[in-house]
Amino acid sequence: MENSATIASISANLNSVSVLNGENFKDWKENIKLVLGCMDLDLALRKEQPASPIESTTSKQMKDYEKWDRSNHMCLMIIKRFKKSDKAEKNTLLQNLISVKYQGK
């Protein structure tokens, strides 16, 4: 039951973010930061990337790196979901162009 509640809250949080369109960056950025913070995925936005693991890396350092890396990956996936698609816009413009009829003399 807890898992379905988590999925529902994630879905509700994500649905509250509008697509970035170039004019709404300030609001979009705040909404993304709020949603990622509520989902506890904003570690990569708040902290610098830890040093990449090497042979002498301690288990705590490795855990910290893995946690940051997962946060970064999730943030990027979510941010890309709300990025405006140039392909979709081009397709729409092409469809409009194709459907326009010549109305000249």
C-alpha atoms as an extended CHARMM CRD file, in Angstrom:
* protein
*
       105  EXT
         1         1  MET       CA              0.0000000000        0.0000000000        0.0000000000  PROA      1               0.0000000000
         2         2  GLU       CA              2.8290000000        2.3950000000        0.8330000000  PROA      2               0.0000000000
         3         3  ASN       CA              4.3890000000        1.8420000000       -2.5950000000  PROA      3               0.0000000000
         4         4  SER       CA              1.1860000000        2.7860000000       -4.4410000000  PROA      4               0.0000000000
         5         5  ALA       CA              0.8560000000        5.9270000000       -2.3120000000  PROA      5               0.0000000000
         6         6  THR       CA              4.4160000000        6.8600000000       -3.2140000000  PROA      6               0.0000000000
         7         7  ILE       CA              3.7630000000        6.2970000000       -6.9150000000  PROA      7               0.0000000000
         8         8  ALA       CA              0.5860000000        8.3750000000       -6.7160000000  PROA      8               0.0000000000
         9         9  SER       CA              2.3750000000       11.2510000000       -4.9750000000  PROA      9               0.0000000000
        10        10  ILE       CA              5.2430000000       11.1590000000       -7.4880000000  PROA      10              0.0000000000
        11        11  SER       CA              2.7460000000       11.2490000000      -10.3430000000  PROA      11              0.0000000000
        12        12  ALA       CA              0.8420000000       14.1330000000       -8.7580000000  PROA      12              0.0000000000
        13        13  ASN       CA              4.0680000000       16.0700000000       -8.1850000000  PROA      13              0.0000000000
        14        14  LEU       CA              5.2450000000       15.5480000000      -11.7550000000  PROA      14              0.0000000000
        15        15  ASN       CA              1.8700000000       16.5090000000      -13.2140000000  PROA      15              0.0000000000
        16        16  SER       CA              2.0920000000       19.8830000000      -11.4770000000  PROA      16              0.0000000000
        17        17  VAL       CA              5.1080000000       20.9210000000      -13.5860000000  PROA      17              0.0000000000
        18        18  SER       CA              4.4280000000       22.6070000000      -16.9070000000  PROA      18              0.0000000000
        19        19  VAL       CA              6.6070000000       22.1360000000      -19.9810000000  PROA      19              0.0000000000
        20        20  LEU       CA              9.4420000000       24.6270000000      -20.3560000000  PROA      20              0.0000000000
        21        21  ASN       CA              8.5670000000       26.9270000000      -23.2490000000  PROA      21              0.0000000000
        22        22  GLY       CA             11.1730000000       29.6820000000      -23.0490000000  PROA      22              0.0000000000
        23        23  GLU       CA              8.8490000000       32.2160000000      -21.4430000000  PROA      23              0.0000000000
        24        24  ASN       CA              8.2000000000       30.3780000000      -18.1870000000  PROA      24              0.0000000000
        25        25  PHE       CA             11.7600000000       29.5120000000      -17.1250000000  PROA      25              0.0000000000
        26        26  LYS       CA             11.6420000000       31.2060000000      -13.7170000000  PROA      26              0.0000000000
        27        27  ASP       CA              8.3980000000       29.4710000000      -12.6550000000  PROA      27              0.0000000000
        28        28  TRP       CA              9.4580000000       26.1810000000      -14.2920000000  PROA      28              0.0000000000
        29        29  LYS       CA             12.7840000000       26.1860000000      -12.4370000000  PROA      29              0.0000000000
        30        30  GLU       CA             11.1140000000       26.7980000000       -9.0720000000  PROA      30              0.0000000000
        31        31  ASN       CA              8.5210000000       24.0690000000       -9.7290000000  PROA      31              0.0000000000
        32        32  ILE       CA             11.2130000000       21.5670000000      -10.7600000000  PROA      32              0.0000000000
        33        33  LYS       CA             13.2900000000       22.3630000000       -7.6660000000  PROA      33              0.0000000000
        34        34  LEU       CA             10.2180000000       21.9980000000       -5.4360000000  PROA      34              0.0000000000
        35        35  VAL       CA              9.1540000000       18.6880000000       -6.9850000000  PROA      35              0.0000000000
        36        36  LEU       CA             12.6760000000       17.2260000000       -6.8660000000  PROA      36              0.0000000000
        37        37  GLY       CA             13.0220000000       18.3930000000       -3.2560000000  PROA      37              0.0000000000
        38        38  CYS       CA              9.7020000000       16.8080000000       -2.2440000000  PROA      38              0.0000000000
        39        39  MET       CA             10.7920000000       13.5820000000       -3.9130000000  PROA      39              0.0000000000
        40        40  ASP       CA             14.1730000000       13.7740000000       -2.1010000000  PROA      40              0.0000000000
        41        41  LEU       CA             15.9980000000       13.7150000000       -5.4390000000  PROA      41              0.0000000000
        42        42  ASP       CA             17.6030000000       17.1610000000       -5.3020000000  PROA      42              0.0000000000
        43        43  LEU       CA             20.9430000000       16.1230000000       -3.8090000000  PROA      43              0.0000000000
        44        44  ALA       CA             22.7050000000       16.6750000000       -7.1470000000  PROA      44              0.0000000000
        45        45  LEU       CA             21.2820000000       20.2020000000       -7.2760000000  PROA      45              0.0000000000
        46        46  ARG       CA             22.3540000000       21.0690000000       -3.7420000000  PROA      46              0.0000000000
        47        47  LYS       CA             25.8250000000       19.5140000000       -3.5210000000  PROA      47              0.0000000000
        48        48  GLU       CA             28.8720000000       19.3420000000       -5.7430000000  PROA      48              0.0000000000
        49        49  GLN       CA             29.6670000000       16.0350000000       -7.4110000000  PROA      49              0.0000000000
        50        50  PRO       CA             31.8650000000       13.9230000000       -5.1240000000  PROA      50              0.0000000000
        51        51  ALA       CA             35.1870000000       12.6580000000       -6.4150000000  PROA      51              0.0000000000
        52        52  SER       CA             34.9000000000        9.6260000000       -8.6750000000  PROA      52              0.0000000000
        53        53  PRO       CA             35.5860000000        6.3690000000       -6.8380000000  PROA      53              0.0000000000
        54        54  ILE       CA             39.0910000000        4.9340000000       -6.9560000000  PROA      54              0.0000000000
        55        55  GLU       CA             40.7010000000        1.9040000000       -5.3180000000  PROA      55              0.0000000000
        56        56  SER       CA             41.3140000000        3.6950000000       -2.0160000000  PROA      56              0.0000000000
        57        57  THR       CA             37.7350000000        5.0060000000       -1.7620000000  PROA      57              0.0000000000
        58        58  THR       CA             36.0780000000        4.1770000000        1.5540000000  PROA      58              0.0000000000
        59        59  SER       CA             32.6630000000        2.5350000000        1.6730000000  PROA      59              0.0000000000
        60        60  LYS       CA             31.1060000000        5.7790000000        2.9850000000  PROA      60              0.0000000000
        61        61  GLN       CA             32.6240000000        7.7670000000        0.1140000000  PROA      61              0.0000000000
        62        62  MET       CA             31.3740000000        5.1340000000       -2.3230000000  PROA      62              0.0000000000
        63        63  LYS       CA             27.8680000000        5.3050000000       -0.8100000000  PROA      63              0.0000000000
        64        64  ASP       CA             27.9000000000        9.1140000000       -1.0270000000  PROA      64              0.0000000000
        65        65  TYR       CA             29.0170000000        8.9780000000       -4.6500000000  PROA      65              0.0000000000
        66        66  GLU       CA             26.3550000000        6.4090000000       -5.5920000000  PROA      66              0.0000000000
        67        67  LYS       CA             23.6370000000        8.4330000000       -3.8500000000  PROA      67              0.0000000000
        68        68  TRP       CA             24.7180000000       11.6310000000       -5.6350000000  PROA      68              0.0000000000
        69        69  ASP       CA             25.0040000000        9.8210000000       -8.9830000000  PROA      69              0.0000000000
        70        70  ARG       CA             21.4880000000        8.3720000000       -8.6660000000  PROA      70              0.0000000000
        71        71  SER       CA             20.1190000000       11.7850000000       -7.7200000000  PROA      71              0.0000000000
        72        72  ASN       CA             21.8410000000       13.3560000000      -10.7160000000  PROA      72              0.0000000000
        73        73  HSD       CA             20.5040000000       10.6860000000      -13.0660000000  PROA      73              0.0000000000
        74        74  MET       CA             16.9280000000       11.0430000000      -11.7740000000  PROA      74              0.0000000000
        75        75  CYS       CA             17.0920000000       14.8580000000      -11.9320000000  PROA      75              0.0000000000
        76        76  LEU       CA             18.2550000000       14.7540000000      -15.5390000000  PROA      76              0.0000000000
        77        77  MET       CA             15.5110000000       12.3110000000      -16.5320000000  PROA      77              0.0000000000
        78        78  ILE       CA             12.8000000000       14.4280000000      -14.9000000000  PROA      78              0.0000000000
        79        79  ILE       CA             14.1500000000       17.7140000000      -16.2850000000  PROA      79              0.0000000000
        80        80  LYS       CA             14.3500000000       16.2680000000      -19.8070000000  PROA      80              0.0000000000
        81        81  ARG       CA             10.7260000000       15.1240000000      -19.5100000000  PROA      81              0.0000000000
        82        82  PHE       CA              9.6220000000       18.7430000000      -19.1840000000  PROA      82              0.0000000000
        83        83  LYS       CA             11.9280000000       20.2180000000      -21.7960000000  PROA      83              0.0000000000
        84        84  LYS       CA             10.1960000000       21.5540000000      -24.8690000000  PROA      84              0.0000000000
        85        85  SER       CA             10.6170000000       19.2510000000      -27.8400000000  PROA      85              0.0000000000
        86        86  ASP       CA             11.9270000000       21.0490000000      -30.9170000000  PROA      86              0.0000000000
        87        87  LYS       CA             10.9350000000       18.0540000000      -33.0540000000  PROA      87              0.0000000000
        88        88  ALA       CA              7.3240000000       18.2870000000      -31.9070000000  PROA      88              0.0000000000
        89        89  GLU       CA              7.2350000000       22.0140000000      -32.6070000000  PROA      89              0.0000000000
        90        90  LYS       CA              8.7670000000       21.5480000000      -36.0680000000  PROA      90              0.0000000000
        91        91  ASN       CA              6.2460000000       18.8100000000      -36.8250000000  PROA      91              0.0000000000
        92        92  THR       CA              3.3760000000       21.0930000000      -35.8230000000  PROA      92              0.0000000000
        93        93  LEU       CA              4.7130000000       23.9140000000      -37.9880000000  PROA      93              0.0000000000
        94        94  LEU       CA              5.1390000000       21.5590000000      -40.9480000000  PROA      94              0.0000000000
        95        95  GLN       CA              1.6050000000       20.2220000000      -40.5160000000  PROA      95              0.0000000000
        96        96  ASN       CA              0.2830000000       23.7970000000      -40.4560000000  PROA      96              0.0000000000
        97        97  LEU       CA              2.2990000000       24.6580000000      -43.5520000000  PROA      97              0.0000000000
        98        98  ILE       CA              1.0110000000       21.6100000000      -45.4230000000  PROA      98              0.0000000000
        99        99  SER       CA             -2.6050000000       22.3700000000      -44.5520000000  PROA      99              0.0000000000
       100       100  VAL       CA             -2.4480000000       26.0440000000      -45.6030000000  PROA      100             0.0000000000
       101       101  LYS       CA             -4.1580000000       26.7690000000      -48.9210000000  PROA      101             0.0000000000
       102       102  TYR       CA             -3.0050000000       29.3820000000      -51.3640000000  PROA      102             0.0000000000
       103       103  GLN       CA             -5.3710000000       32.3460000000      -51.2100000000  PROA      103             0.0000000000
       104       104  GLY       CA             -3.6050000000       34.7370000000      -53.5390000000  PROA      104             0.0000000000
       105       105  LYS       CA             -4.5940000000       35.9530000000      -57.0060000000  PROA      105             0.0000000000
